[in-house]
Amino acid sequence: MATAAGSELRVDVHSIEPIPEADKDSTGLQQMWIWAGANIAPINWALGALGIVLKLGL
């Protein structure tokens, strides 16, 4: 797979250190879509209903 000569490669330079405030550029609304996508996935609903259907207790 060929890449363009001027393509940009972004590397995380922070490792596991806290991100400085100056480098934080996403908004709460942008992050909400990531959270919602993970929590509204149909597989979560199906697996959650599976326990009820199988009459499993806590």
Secondary structure, 3 states (H helix, E strand, C coil): CCCCCCCCCCCCCCCCCCCCHHHCCCCHHHHHHHHHHHHCCHHHHHHHHHHHHCCCCC
